[in-house]
Amino acid sequence: MGGFHLSSSLLSELSGIIQGFREMGVYKVAPSHCSGDKCRELFEKEYQEDYIHSGVGMEIVLSYSPQRRSCVPYSSLNTNA
């Protein structure tokens, strides 16, 4: 979650970074605007339903998952609505 600051990265670099996220076991992503449009598009294509649209005012509530032994997003709420 956050700004990955990859807007000037090449497609091959972005693909490698996304693959690295998968290899590290990252199963949900929420890149913000400063990640760059192409970066967010590629992450969304790779992660599909595990991609979280984030931005100013977004609140993500986490809950603990015993199966994964980590926190997982329970719900995403836009507090600006």
Distance bins in CASP14 RR format, pairs under 12 A and 6 or more apart:
PFRMAT RR
TARGET T0000
AUTHOR 0000-0000-0000
RMODE 2
METHOD distances of the structure
MODEL  1
1 21 0 0 0 0 0 1 0 0 0 0 0
1 26 0 0 0 0 0 1 0 0 0 0 0
1 28 0 0 0 0 1 0 0 0 0 0 0
1 29 1 0 0 1 0 0 0 0 0 0 0
1 30 1 0 1 0 0 0 0 0 0 0 0
1 31 1 0 0 1 0 0 0 0 0 0 0
1 32 1 0 0 1 0 0 0 0 0 0 0
1 35 0 0 0 0 0 1 0 0 0 0 0
1 43 0 0 0 0 0 1 0 0 0 0 0
1 51 0 0 0 0 0 1 0 0 0 0 0
1 52 1 0 0 1 0 0 0 0 0 0 0
1 53 0 0 0 0 0 1 0 0 0 0 0
1 54 1 0 0 1 0 0 0 0 0 0 0
1 55 0 0 0 0 0 1 0 0 0 0 0
1 58 0 0 0 0 1 0 0 0 0 0 0
1 59 0 0 0 0 0 1 0 0 0 0 0
1 60 1 0 0 1 0 0 0 0 0 0 0
1 62 0 0 0 0 0 1 0 0 0 0 0
1 71 0 0 0 0 0 1 0 0 0 0 0
1 73 0 0 0 0 1 0 0 0 0 0 0
1 76 0 0 0 0 0 1 0 0 0 0 0
2 29 0 0 0 0 1 0 0 0 0 0 0
2 30 1 0 0 1 0 0 0 0 0 0 0
2 31 1 0 0 1 0 0 0 0 0 0 0
2 32 1 0 1 0 0 0 0 0 0 0 0
2 33 0 0 0 0 1 0 0 0 0 0 0
2 34 0 0 0 0 1 0 0 0 0 0 0
2 35 1 0 0 1 0 0 0 0 0 0 0
2 36 0 0 0 0 0 1 0 0 0 0 0
2 39 0 0 0 0 0 1 0 0 0 0 0
2 40 0 0 0 0 0 1 0 0 0 0 0
2 43 0 0 0 0 0 1 0 0 0 0 0
2 52 0 0 0 0 0 1 0 0 0 0 0
2 54 1 0 0 1 0 0 0 0 0 0 0
2 55 0 0 0 0 1 0 0 0 0 0 0
2 56 0 0 0 0 0 1 0 0 0 0 0
2 58 0 0 0 0 0 1 0 0 0 0 0
2 60 0 0 0 0 0 1 0 0 0 0 0
3 29 0 0 0 0 0 1 0 0 0 0 0
3 30 0 0 0 0 1 0 0 0 0 0 0
3 31 1 0 1 0 0 0 0 0 0 0 0
3 32 1 0 1 0 0 0 0 0 0 0 0
3 33 1 0 0 1 0 0 0 0 0 0 0
3 34 1 0 1 0 0 0 0 0 0 0 0
3 35 1 0 1 0 0 0 0 0 0 0 0
3 36 0 0 0 0 1 0 0 0 0 0 0
3 39 0 0 0 0 1 0 0 0 0 0 0
3 40 0 0 0 0 1 0 0 0 0 0 0
3 43 0 0 0 0 0 1 0 0 0 0 0
3 54 0 0 0 0 1 0 0 0 0 0 0
3 55 0 0 0 0 1 0 0 0 0 0 0
4 13 0 0 0 0 0 1 0 0 0 0 0
4 14 0 0 0 0 1 0 0 0 0 0 0
4 17 1 0 0 1 0 0 0 0 0 0 0
4 18 0 0 0 0 0 1 0 0 0 0 0
4 21 0 0 0 0 1 0 0 0 0 0 0
4 26 0 0 0 0 0 1 0 0 0 0 0
4 29 0 0 0 0 1 0 0 0 0 0 0
4 30 0 0 0 0 0 1 0 0 0 0 0
4 31 1 0 1 0 0 0 0 0 0 0 0
4 32 0 0 0 0 1 0 0 0 0 0 0
4 33 0 0 0 0 0 1 0 0 0 0 0
4 34 1 0 0 1 0 0 0 0 0 0 0
4 35 1 0 1 0 0 0 0 0 0 0 0
4 36 1 0 0 1 0 0 0 0 0 0 0
4 38 0 0 0 0 0 1 0 0 0 0 0
4 39 1 0 0 1 0 0 0 0 0 0 0
4 40 0 0 0 0 1 0 0 0 0 0 0
4 42 0 0 0 0 0 1 0 0 0 0 0
4 43 0 0 0 0 1 0 0 0 0 0 0
4 54 0 0 0 0 0 1 0 0 0 0 0
5 17 0 0 0 0 0 1 0 0 0 0 0
5 31 0 0 0 0 1 0 0 0 0 0 0
5 32 0 0 0 0 1 0 0 0 0 0 0
5 33 0 0 0 0 0 1 0 0 0 0 0
5 34 1 0 1 0 0 0 0 0 0 0 0
5 35 1 0 0 1 0 0 0 0 0 0 0
5 36 0 0 0 0 1 0 0 0 0 0 0
5 39 0 0 0 0 1 0 0 0 0 0 0
6 13 1 0 0 1 0 0 0 0 0 0 0
6 14 1 0 0 1 0 0 0 0 0 0 0
6 15 0 0 0 0 0 1 0 0 0 0 0
6 16 0 0 0 0 0 1 0 0 0 0 0
6 17 1 0 0 1 0 0 0 0 0 0 0
6 18 0 0 0 0 0 1 0 0 0 0 0
6 21 0 0 0 0 0 1 0 0 0 0 0
6 31 0 0 0 0 1 0 0 0 0 0 0
6 32 0 0 0 0 0 1 0 0 0 0 0
6 33 0 0 0 0 0 1 0 0 0 0 0
6 34 0 0 0 0 1 0 0 0 0 0 0
6 35 1 0 1 0 0 0 0 0 0 0 0
6 36 1 0 0 1 0 0 0 0 0 0 0
6 37 0 0 0 0 0 1 0 0 0 0 0
6 38 0 0 0 0 1 0 0 0 0 0 0
6 39 1 0 1 0 0 0 0 0 0 0 0
6 40 0 0 0 0 1 0 0 0 0 0 0
6 41 0 0 0 0 0 1 0 0 0 0 0
6 42 0 0 0 0 1 0 0 0 0 0 0
6 43 0 0 0 0 1 0 0 0 0 0 0
7 13 0 0 0 0 0 1 0 0 0 0 0
7 14 0 0 0 0 0 1 0 0 0 0 0
7 31 0 0 0 0 0 1 0 0 0 0 0
7 32 0 0 0 0 0 1 0 0 0 0 0
7 33 0 0 0 0 1 0 0 0 0 0 0
7 34 1 0 0 1 0 0 0 0 0 0 0
7 35 1 0 0 1 0 0 0 0 0 0 0
7 36 1 1 0 0 0 0 0 0 0 0 0
7 37 1 0 0 1 0 0 0 0 0 0 0
7 38 1 0 0 1 0 0 0 0 0 0 0
7 39 1 0 0 1 0 0 0 0 0 0 0
7 40 0 0 0 0 1 0 0 0 0 0 0
7 41 0 0 0 0 0 1 0 0 0 0 0
8 14 0 0 0 0 0 1 0 0 0 0 0
8 34 0 0 0 0 0 1 0 0 0 0 0
8 35 0 0 0 0 0 1 0 0 0 0 0
8 36 0 0 0 0 1 0 0 0 0 0 0
8 37 0 0 0 0 0 1 0 0 0 0 0
8 38 0 0 0 0 0 1 0 0 0 0 0
8 39 0 0 0 0 1 0 0 0 0 0 0
9 15 0 0 0 0 1 0 0 0 0 0 0
9 16 0 0 0 0 1 0 0 0 0 0 0
9 17 1 0 0 1 0 0 0 0 0 0 0
9 18 0 0 0 0 0 1 0 0 0 0 0
9 35 0 0 0 0 1 0 0 0 0 0 0
9 36 0 0 0 0 1 0 0 0 0 0 0
9 37 0 0 0 0 0 1 0 0 0 0 0
9 38 0 0 0 0 1 0 0 0 0 0 0
9 39 1 0 0 1 0 0 0 0 0 0 0
9 42 0 0 0 0 1 0 0 0 0 0 0
10 16 0 0 0 0 0 1 0 0 0 0 0
10 17 0 0 0 0 0 1 0 0 0 0 0
10 38 0 0 0 0 1 0 0 0 0 0 0
10 39 0 0 0 0 0 1 0 0 0 0 0
10 42 0 0 0 0 0 1 0 0 0 0 0
11 17 0 0 0 0 0 1 0 0 0 0 0
11 18 0 0 0 0 0 1 0 0 0 0 0
11 38 1 0 0 1 0 0 0 0 0 0 0
11 39 0 0 0 0 1 0 0 0 0 0 0
11 41 0 0 0 0 0 1 0 0 0 0 0
11 42 1 0 0 1 0 0 0 0 0 0 0
12 18 0 0 0 0 0 1 0 0 0 0 0
12 19 0 0 0 0 0 1 0 0 0 0 0
12 38 0 0 0 0 0 1 0 0 0 0 0
12 42 0 0 0 0 0 1 0 0 0 0 0
13 19 0 0 0 0 0 1 0 0 0 0 0
13 20 0 0 0 0 0 1 0 0 0 0 0
13 38 0 0 0 0 0 1 0 0 0 0 0
13 39 0 0 0 0 1 0 0 0 0 0 0
13 42 0 0 0 0 0 1 0 0 0 0 0
14 20 0 0 0 0 0 1 0 0 0 0 0
14 21 0 0 0 0 0 1 0 0 0 0 0
14 31 0 0 0 0 0 1 0 0 0 0 0
14 35 0 0 0 0 1 0 0 0 0 0 0
14 36 0 0 0 0 1 0 0 0 0 0 0
14 37 0 0 0 0 0 1 0 0 0 0 0
14 38 1 0 0 1 0 0 0 0 0 0 0
14 39 1 0 1 0 0 0 0 0 0 0 0
14 40 0 0 0 0 0 1 0 0 0 0 0
14 41 0 0 0 0 1 0 0 0 0 0 0
14 42 1 0 1 0 0 0 0 0 0 0 0
14 43 0 0 0 0 1 0 0 0 0 0 0
14 45 0 0 0 0 0 1 0 0 0 0 0
14 46 0 0 0 0 1 0 0 0 0 0 0
15 21 0 0 0 0 0 1 0 0 0 0 0
15 22 0 0 0 0 0 1 0 0 0 0 0
15 38 0 0 0 0 0 1 0 0 0 0 0
15 39 0 0 0 0 0 1 0 0 0 0 0
15 42 1 0 0 1 0 0 0 0 0 0 0
15 43 0 0 0 0 0 1 0 0 0 0 0
15 45 0 0 0 0 0 1 0 0 0 0 0
15 46 0 0 0 0 1 0 0 0 0 0 0
16 22 0 0 0 0 1 0 0 0 0 0 0
16 23 0 0 0 0 1 0 0 0 0 0 0
16 24 0 0 0 0 0 1 0 0 0 0 0
16 39 0 0 0 0 0 1 0 0 0 0 0
16 42 0 0 0 0 1 0 0 0 0 0 0
16 43 0 0 0 0 0 1 0 0 0 0 0
16 46 0 0 0 0 0 1 0 0 0 0 0
17 23 0 0 0 0 0 1 0 0 0 0 0
17 24 0 0 0 0 0 1 0 0 0 0 0
17 26 0 0 0 0 0 1 0 0 0 0 0
17 29 0 0 0 0 0 1 0 0 0 0 0
17 31 0 0 0 0 0 1 0 0 0 0 0
17 35 0 0 0 0 0 1 0 0 0 0 0
17 38 0 0 0 0 0 1 0 0 0 0 0
17 39 0 0 0 0 1 0 0 0 0 0 0
17 42 0 0 0 0 1 0 0 0 0 0 0
17 43 0 0 0 0 1 0 0 0 0 0 0
17 46 0 0 0 0 0 1 0 0 0 0 0
18 24 0 0 0 0 0 1 0 0 0 0 0
18 25 0 0 0 0 0 1 0 0 0 0 0
18 26 0 0 0 0 1 0 0 0 0 0 0
18 29 0 0 0 0 1 0 0 0 0 0 0
18 31 0 0 0 0 0 1 0 0 0 0 0
18 35 0 0 0 0 0 1 0 0 0 0 0
18 38 0 0 0 0 0 1 0 0 0 0 0
18 39 0 0 0 0 1 0 0 0 0 0 0
18 40 0 0 0 0 0 1 0 0 0 0 0
18 41 0 0 0 0 0 1 0 0 0 0 0
18 42 1 0 1 0 0 0 0 0 0 0 0
18 43 1 0 0 1 0 0 0 0 0 0 0
18 44 0 0 0 0 0 1 0 0 0 0 0
18 45 0 0 0 0 1 0 0 0 0 0 0
18 46 1 0 1 0 0 0 0 0 0 0 0
18 47 0 0 0 0 1 0 0 0 0 0 0
18 51 0 0 0 0 0 1 0 0 0 0 0
19 25 0 0 0 0 0 1 0 0 0 0 0
19 26 0 0 0 0 0 1 0 0 0 0 0
19 42 0 0 0 0 0 1 0 0 0 0 0
19 43 0 0 0 0 0 1 0 0 0 0 0
19 46 0 0 0 0 1 0 0 0 0 0 0
20 26 0 0 0 0 1 0 0 0 0 0 0
20 29 0 0 0 0 0 1 0 0 0 0 0
20 43 0 0 0 0 0 1 0 0 0 0 0
20 46 0 0 0 0 0 1 0 0 0 0 0
21 27 0 0 0 0 1 0 0 0 0 0 0
21 28 0 0 0 0 0 1 0 0 0 0 0
21 29 1 0 0 1 0 0 0 0 0 0 0
21 30 0 0 0 0 0 1 0 0 0 0 0
21 31 0 0 0 0 0 1 0 0 0 0 0
21 39 0 0 0 0 0 1 0 0 0 0 0
21 42 0 0 0 0 0 1 0 0 0 0 0
21 43 0 0 0 0 1 0 0 0 0 0 0
21 46 0 0 0 0 1 0 0 0 0 0 0
21 47 0 0 0 0 1 0 0 0 0 0 0
21 50 0 0 0 0 0 1 0 0 0 0 0
21 51 0 0 0 0 0 1 0 0 0 0 0
22 28 0 0 0 0 0 1 0 0 0 0 0
22 29 0 0 0 0 0 1 0 0 0 0 0
22 43 0 0 0 0 0 1 0 0 0 0 0
22 46 1 0 0 1 0 0 0 0 0 0 0
22 47 0 0 0 0 1 0 0 0 0 0 0
22 50 0 0 0 0 0 1 0 0 0 0 0
25 47 0 0 0 0 0 1 0 0 0 0 0
25 50 0 0 0 0 0 1 0 0 0 0 0
25 68 0 0 0 0 1 0 0 0 0 0 0
25 70 0 0 0 0 1 0 0 0 0 0 0
26 43 0 0 0 0 1 0 0 0 0 0 0
26 46 0 0 0 0 0 1 0 0 0 0 0
26 47 0 0 0 0 1 0 0 0 0 0 0
26 50 0 0 0 0 1 0 0 0 0 0 0
26 51 0 0 0 0 0 1 0 0 0 0 0
26 52 0 0 0 0 0 1 0 0 0 0 0
26 68 0 0 0 0 0 1 0 0 0 0 0
26 70 0 0 0 0 0 1 0 0 0 0 0
26 72 0 0 0 0 0 1 0 0 0 0 0
27 46 0 0 0 0 0 1 0 0 0 0 0
27 47 0 0 0 0 1 0 0 0 0 0 0
27 48 0 0 0 0 0 1 0 0 0 0 0
27 49 0 0 0 0 0 1 0 0 0 0 0
27 50 1 0 1 0 0 0 0 0 0 0 0
27 51 0 0 0 0 0 1 0 0 0 0 0
27 52 0 0 0 0 0 1 0 0 0 0 0
27 65 0 0 0 0 1 0 0 0 0 0 0
27 67 0 0 0 0 0 1 0 0 0 0 0
27 68 1 0 0 1 0 0 0 0 0 0 0
27 70 0 0 0 0 1 0 0 0 0 0 0
27 71 0 0 0 0 0 1 0 0 0 0 0
27 72 1 0 0 1 0 0 0 0 0 0 0
27 73 0 0 0 0 0 1 0 0 0 0 0
28 43 0 0 0 0 0 1 0 0 0 0 0
28 46 0 0 0 0 0 1 0 0 0 0 0
28 47 1 0 0 1 0 0 0 0 0 0 0
28 48 0 0 0 0 0 1 0 0 0 0 0
28 49 0 0 0 0 1 0 0 0 0 0 0
28 50 1 0 1 0 0 0 0 0 0 0 0
28 51 1 0 0 1 0 0 0 0 0 0 0
28 52 1 0 0 1 0 0 0 0 0 0 0
28 53 0 0 0 0 0 1 0 0 0 0 0
28 54 0 0 0 0 0 1 0 0 0 0 0
28 60 0 0 0 0 1 0 0 0 0 0 0
28 62 0 0 0 0 1 0 0 0 0 0 0
28 65 0 0 0 0 0 1 0 0 0 0 0
28 68 0 0 0 0 0 1 0 0 0 0 0
28 70 0 0 0 0 1 0 0 0 0 0 0
28 71 0 0 0 0 1 0 0 0 0 0 0
28 72 1 0 0 1 0 0 0 0 0 0 0
28 73 1 0 1 0 0 0 0 0 0 0 0
28 74 0 0 0 0 0 1 0 0 0 0 0
28 76 0 0 0 0 0 1 0 0 0 0 0
29 35 0 0 0 0 1 0 0 0 0 0 0
29 39 0 0 0 0 0 1 0 0 0 0 0
29 40 0 0 0 0 1 0 0 0 0 0 0
29 42 0 0 0 0 0 1 0 0 0 0 0
29 43 1 0 1 0 0 0 0 0 0 0 0
29 44 0 0 0 0 1 0 0 0 0 0 0
29 45 0 0 0 0 0 1 0 0 0 0 0
29 46 0 0 0 0 1 0 0 0 0 0 0
29 47 1 0 1 0 0 0 0 0 0 0 0
29 48 0 0 0 0 0 1 0 0 0 0 0
29 49 0 0 0 0 0 1 0 0 0 0 0
29 50 1 0 0 1 0 0 0 0 0 0 0
29 51 1 0 1 0 0 0 0 0 0 0 0
29 52 1 0 0 1 0 0 0 0 0 0 0
29 53 0 0 0 0 0 1 0 0 0 0 0
29 54 0 0 0 0 1 0 0 0 0 0 0
29 60 0 0 0 0 0 1 0 0 0 0 0
29 73 0 0 0 0 0 1 0 0 0 0 0
30 40 0 0 0 0 1 0 0 0 0 0 0
30 43 0 0 0 0 1 0 0 0 0 0 0
30 44 0 0 0 0 0 1 0 0 0 0 0
30 47 0 0 0 0 1 0 0 0 0 0 0
30 50 0 0 0 0 1 0 0 0 0 0 0
30 51 1 0 0 1 0 0 0 0 0 0 0
30 52 1 1 0 0 0 0 0 0 0 0 0
30 53 1 0 0 1 0 0 0 0 0 0 0
30 54 1 0 1 0 0 0 0 0 0 0 0
30 55 0 0 0 0 1 0 0 0 0 0 0
30 58 1 0 0 1 0 0 0 0 0 0 0
30 59 0 0 0 0 0 1 0 0 0 0 0
30 60 1 0 0 1 0 0 0 0 0 0 0
30 62 0 0 0 0 0 1 0 0 0 0 0
30 73 0 0 0 0 1 0 0 0 0 0 0
30 76 0 0 0 0 1 0 0 0 0 0 0
31 37 0 0 0 0 0 1 0 0 0 0 0
31 38 0 0 0 0 0 1 0 0 0 0 0
31 39 1 0 0 1 0 0 0 0 0 0 0
31 40 1 0 1 0 0 0 0 0 0 0 0
31 41 0 0 0 0 0 1 0 0 0 0 0
31 42 0 0 0 0 1 0 0 0 0 0 0
31 43 1 0 1 0 0 0 0 0 0 0 0
31 44 0 0 0 0 1 0 0 0 0 0 0
31 46 0 0 0 0 0 1 0 0 0 0 0
31 47 0 0 0 0 1 0 0 0 0 0 0
31 51 0 0 0 0 1 0 0 0 0 0 0
31 52 0 0 0 0 1 0 0 0 0 0 0
31 53 0 0 0 0 1 0 0 0 0 0 0
31 54 1 0 0 1 0 0 0 0 0 0 0
31 55 0 0 0 0 1 0 0 0 0 0 0
31 58 0 0 0 0 0 1 0 0 0 0 0
32 39 0 0 0 0 0 1 0 0 0 0 0
32 40 0 0 0 0 1 0 0 0 0 0 0
32 43 0 0 0 0 0 1 0 0 0 0 0
32 52 0 0 0 0 0 1 0 0 0 0 0
32 53 0 0 0 0 1 0 0 0 0 0 0
32 54 1 0 1 0 0 0 0 0 0 0 0
32 55 1 0 1 0 0 0 0 0 0 0 0
32 56 0 0 0 0 1 0 0 0 0 0 0
32 57 0 0 0 0 0 1 0 0 0 0 0
32 58 0 0 0 0 1 0 0 0 0 0 0
32 60 0 0 0 0 0 1 0 0 0 0 0
33 39 0 0 0 0 0 1 0 0 0 0 0
33 40 0 0 0 0 1 0 0 0 0 0 0
33 53 0 0 0 0 0 1 0 0 0 0 0
33 54 0 0 0 0 1 0 0 0 0 0 0
33 55 1 0 0 1 0 0 0 0 0 0 0
33 56 0 0 0 0 1 0 0 0 0 0 0
33 58 0 0 0 0 0 1 0 0 0 0 0
34 40 0 0 0 0 0 1 0 0 0 0 0
34 54 0 0 0 0 0 1 0 0 0 0 0
34 55 0 0 0 0 0 1 0 0 0 0 0
34 56 0 0 0 0 0 1 0 0 0 0 0
35 41 0 0 0 0 0 1 0 0 0 0 0
35 42 0 0 0 0 1 0 0 0 0 0 0
35 43 1 0 0 1 0 0 0 0 0 0 0
35 44 0 0 0 0 0 1 0 0 0 0 0
35 51 0 0 0 0 0 1 0 0 0 0 0
35 53 0 0 0 0 0 1 0 0 0 0 0
35 54 0 0 0 0 1 0 0 0 0 0 0
35 55 0 0 0 0 0 1 0 0 0 0 0
36 42 0 0 0 0 1 0 0 0 0 0 0
36 43 0 0 0 0 1 0 0 0 0 0 0
36 44 0 0 0 0 0 1 0 0 0 0 0
37 43 0 0 0 0 0 1 0 0 0 0 0
37 44 0 0 0 0 0 1 0 0 0 0 0
38 44 0 0 0 0 0 1 0 0 0 0 0
38 45 0 0 0 0 0 1 0 0 0 0 0
39 45 0 0 0 0 0 1 0 0 0 0 0
39 46 0 0 0 0 0 1 0 0 0 0 0
39 51 0 0 0 0 0 1 0 0 0 0 0
40 46 0 0 0 0 0 1 0 0 0 0 0
40 47 0 0 0 0 0 1 0 0 0 0 0
40 51 0 0 0 0 1 0 0 0 0 0 0
40 52 0 0 0 0 0 1 0 0 0 0 0
40 53 0 0 0 0 1 0 0 0 0 0 0
40 54 0 0 0 0 1 0 0 0 0 0 0
40 55 0 0 0 0 0 1 0 0 0 0 0
41 47 0 0 0 0 0 1 0 0 0 0 0
41 51 0 0 0 0 1 0 0 0 0 0 0
41 53 0 0 0 0 0 1 0 0 0 0 0
42 48 0 0 0 0 0 1 0 0 0 0 0
42 51 0 0 0 0 0 1 0 0 0 0 0
43 50 0 0 0 0 1 0 0 0 0 0 0
43 51 1 0 1 0 0 0 0 0 0 0 0
43 52 0 0 0 0 1 0 0 0 0 0 0
43 53 0 0 0 0 0 1 0 0 0 0 0
43 54 0 0 0 0 0 1 0 0 0 0 0
44 50 0 0 0 0 1 0 0 0 0 0 0
44 51 1 0 1 0 0 0 0 0 0 0 0
44 52 0 0 0 0 1 0 0 0 0 0 0
44 53 0 0 0 0 1 0 0 0 0 0 0
44 54 0 0 0 0 0 1 0 0 0 0 0
45 51 0 0 0 0 1 0 0 0 0 0 0
47 53 0 0 0 0 0 1 0 0 0 0 0
49 73 0 0 0 0 0 1 0 0 0 0 0
50 72 0 0 0 0 1 0 0 0 0 0 0
50 73 0 0 0 0 1 0 0 0 0 0 0
51 73 0 0 0 0 0 1 0 0 0 0 0
51 76 0 0 0 0 0 1 0 0 0 0 0
52 58 0 0 0 0 1 0 0 0 0 0 0
52 59 0 0 0 0 0 1 0 0 0 0 0
52 60 1 0 0 1 0 0 0 0 0 0 0
52 61 0 0 0 0 0 1 0 0 0 0 0
52 62 0 0 0 0 0 1 0 0 0 0 0
52 72 0 0 0 0 0 1 0 0 0 0 0
52 73 1 0 0 1 0 0 0 0 0 0 0
52 74 0 0 0 0 0 1 0 0 0 0 0
52 75 0 0 0 0 0 1 0 0 0 0 0
52 76 1 0 1 0 0 0 0 0 0 0 0
52 77 0 0 0 0 0 1 0 0 0 0 0
52 78 0 0 0 0 0 1 0 0 0 0 0
53 60 0 0 0 0 0 1 0 0 0 0 0
53 73 0 0 0 0 0 1 0 0 0 0 0
53 76 1 0 0 1 0 0 0 0 0 0 0
53 78 0 0 0 0 1 0 0 0 0 0 0
54 60 1 0 0 1 0 0 0 0 0 0 0
54 73 0 0 0 0 0 1 0 0 0 0 0
54 76 0 0 0 0 1 0 0 0 0 0 0
54 77 0 0 0 0 0 1 0 0 0 0 0
54 78 0 0 0 0 1 0 0 0 0 0 0
55 76 0 0 0 0 0 1 0 0 0 0 0
55 78 0 0 0 0 1 0 0 0 0 0 0
55 79 0 0 0 0 0 1 0 0 0 0 0
55 80 0 0 0 0 1 0 0 0 0 0 0
56 78 0 0 0 0 1 0 0 0 0 0 0
56 79 0 0 0 0 1 0 0 0 0 0 0
56 80 1 0 0 1 0 0 0 0 0 0 0
57 76 0 0 0 0 0 1 0 0 0 0 0
57 77 0 0 0 0 1 0 0 0 0 0 0
57 78 1 0 0 1 0 0 0 0 0 0 0
57 79 1 0 1 0 0 0 0 0 0 0 0
57 80 1 0 1 0 0 0 0 0 0 0 0
57 81 0 0 0 0 1 0 0 0 0 0 0
58 73 0 0 0 0 0 1 0 0 0 0 0
58 75 0 0 0 0 0 1 0 0 0 0 0
58 76 1 0 0 1 0 0 0 0 0 0 0
58 77 1 0 0 1 0 0 0 0 0 0 0
58 78 1 0 1 0 0 0 0 0 0 0 0
58 79 1 0 0 1 0 0 0 0 0 0 0
58 80 0 0 0 0 1 0 0 0 0 0 0
58 81 0 0 0 0 0 1 0 0 0 0 0
59 73 0 0 0 0 0 1 0 0 0 0 0
59 74 0 0 0 0 0 1 0 0 0 0 0
59 75 0 0 0 0 1 0 0 0 0 0 0
59 76 1 0 0 1 0 0 0 0 0 0 0
59 77 1 0 1 0 0 0 0 0 0 0 0
59 78 1 0 0 1 0 0 0 0 0 0 0
59 79 1 0 1 0 0 0 0 0 0 0 0
59 80 0 0 0 0 1 0 0 0 0 0 0
59 81 0 0 0 0 0 1 0 0 0 0 0
60 71 0 0 0 0 1 0 0 0 0 0 0
60 72 0 0 0 0 0 1 0 0 0 0 0
60 73 1 0 1 0 0 0 0 0 0 0 0
60 74 0 0 0 0 1 0 0 0 0 0 0
60 75 1 0 0 1 0 0 0 0 0 0 0
60 76 1 0 1 0 0 0 0 0 0 0 0
60 77 1 0 0 1 0 0 0 0 0 0 0
60 78 0 0 0 0 0 1 0 0 0 0 0
60 79 0 0 0 0 0 1 0 0 0 0 0
61 71 0 0 0 0 1 0 0 0 0 0 0
61 72 0 0 0 0 0 1 0 0 0 0 0
61 73 1 0 0 1 0 0 0 0 0 0 0
61 74 1 0 1 0 0 0 0 0 0 0 0
61 75 1 0 1 0 0 0 0 0 0 0 0
61 76 1 0 0 1 0 0 0 0 0 0 0
61 77 1 0 0 1 0 0 0 0 0 0 0
61 79 0 0 0 0 0 1 0 0 0 0 0
62 68 0 0 0 0 0 1 0 0 0 0 0
62 70 0 0 0 0 1 0 0 0 0 0 0
62 71 1 0 1 0 0 0 0 0 0 0 0
62 72 1 0 0 1 0 0 0 0 0 0 0
62 73 1 0 0 1 0 0 0 0 0 0 0
62 74 1 0 0 1 0 0 0 0 0 0 0
62 75 0 0 0 0 1 0 0 0 0 0 0
62 76 0 0 0 0 0 1 0 0 0 0 0
63 70 0 0 0 0 0 1 0 0 0 0 0
63 71 1 0 0 1 0 0 0 0 0 0 0
63 72 1 0 0 1 0 0 0 0 0 0 0
63 73 0 0 0 0 1 0 0 0 0 0 0
63 74 1 0 1 0 0 0 0 0 0 0 0
63 75 0 0 0 0 1 0 0 0 0 0 0
64 70 1 0 0 1 0 0 0 0 0 0 0
64 71 1 0 1 0 0 0 0 0 0 0 0
64 72 1 0 0 1 0 0 0 0 0 0 0
64 73 0 0 0 0 0 1 0 0 0 0 0
64 74 0 0 0 0 1 0 0 0 0 0 0
65 71 1 0 0 1 0 0 0 0 0 0 0
65 72 1 0 1 0 0 0 0 0 0 0 0
65 73 0 0 0 0 0 1 0 0 0 0 0
65 74 0 0 0 0 1 0 0 0 0 0 0
66 72 0 0 0 0 0 1 0 0 0 0 0
END
